């Protein structure tokens, strides 16, 4: 994995090689001239790949940031009840099963599911026993 610093280093090498080419006079032999051209081409290729890698990394980071922003927006729409987070009904009361507390701390929303032991997270496999409350429409009144 290359970095922006690698690209800048390669561009610096390329700039020096280009300066050397500009300083060429008739006394330089063809081998030295060819060596400088190869150095310049190598430096520019390295810089090009480094910048392409950096662009890919920036895009991935932008996608991850957008995912986190979306998770925070969704978290704001939840209601907390006895330490667990639930979907919010229009009345402001909790609805359904709670979201996994462990995944919620990581910015991910995974609703728990009923299992033989109570409630568990299908993502991280955290077990919650039967402590969290299931809110149904009957309790709305």
N, C-alpha and C positions, 0 to 999 in steps of 0.2 A: 504494500500500500504506500503510495507516494503522497506527499503533502505539498501544500502551497510553498513551503520553505524549499523543498526539493526543486520545484519549478523555478523559483527565484534564483537558486544556486545555478541551475542549468542555464537560465537566461544570462546570468553573469558570466559564465564560462563562454557562452556564445558571443556575448558582447566583446569579451577580450579577444576571442578568435577573430571576430570581424575587425577589431582594431588592428590586430596583427596583419590581416589581409590588406587593410588600407595603408599600412606602413611598408608594404612589400615594395622593394625596389628591384632593379635588374640583377642585383647580386644574389637574391634568393634563388636557390635551385628549385627545380620542378618538384622534387620530393618534399621539400619543406612546404611549398605552396599547397600540394595535395594534402599533406598532413593537416594543415590549418583548415582547409575546406572540410575535411572529414571531421575534425573537432567541432567545427561550427554546425555541421549537419547533425552530429550526435547530440550536441547540446540542445539544439532546437527540437529534435525528436523527443528527447527526455522531457523537456519543458512542456511540449504538447501533451504527452501522456500524463504528466503530473497534473496539469491543469484539467484534463478530462476526468481524472480520478477525483480531484478536488470538487469538480462540478457534481459528480455522482454522489459524493459524500454530502455535499450541501443539500442536494435534492432529497436524499434519505433523511437528513436531519429536519428538513422542512416538513416532510410527511409525518415524521414522529411528533414534531411540535404541534402540527394540526390535529393529530390524534389526541394528544394531551389536552389541547384546547377544547376539543369536542367532549372529552371525558369530564372536564371541569364544568362545561355548560350542562351536561347531563346530571352531574352530581348536584348542581344547584337546584335542579328540579325534583330532588328527592326530599323525603321527610324522615327525620330521625325519631325513633321510638325505642326507648330502653337500650340505647347504644347500637341499634341496628338501623340500616337505611332501607327505606321502602320507596316504591313509586308513590307519587303524591296524587291523590284524587282531586277533583275540582273543588271539593269541600276542604281540602288541606289535610285530610286524614290519610294515614297509610293504606296501601292496597297491596294485596298478594303476599308473596314470600319476600324475605329480605334479600338484599344483595350481599355477596361474600365480603366480609370486612377486610380480609387479607388482600384480596384482589383490588378492592376499592382504594386501599392505601397506595397501590401501585398505579392508580389512575385507570383501572379497567373495571368495567361493570359486568359482573357475572351474577345472575340470580341463582340463589341456592335452589336445590331440588330436594324433594322428599326422598329419603332412603330408609333402609331398615333400621338404622341407628338414630334417625331423626332427620336433620337437614345436613346436606353436604354441598360443597362447591364442585360443579362438574369440571372446572378448570384446574384449580390447585389442590383439590381433594380435601380441603379443610372440613372437619366435622364440627357441627354445631349442636348435636343432640337435639332435644326438643325445646330448647330455651326460647328461640325467636318465635314470635307469634305470627300465625297466618291470618291475614285480614281478609275477610270475605265481605261481600255486599250486604249480608244480613246484619252486620255490625254497624251499618251506616246510620241507622235511624237516630 
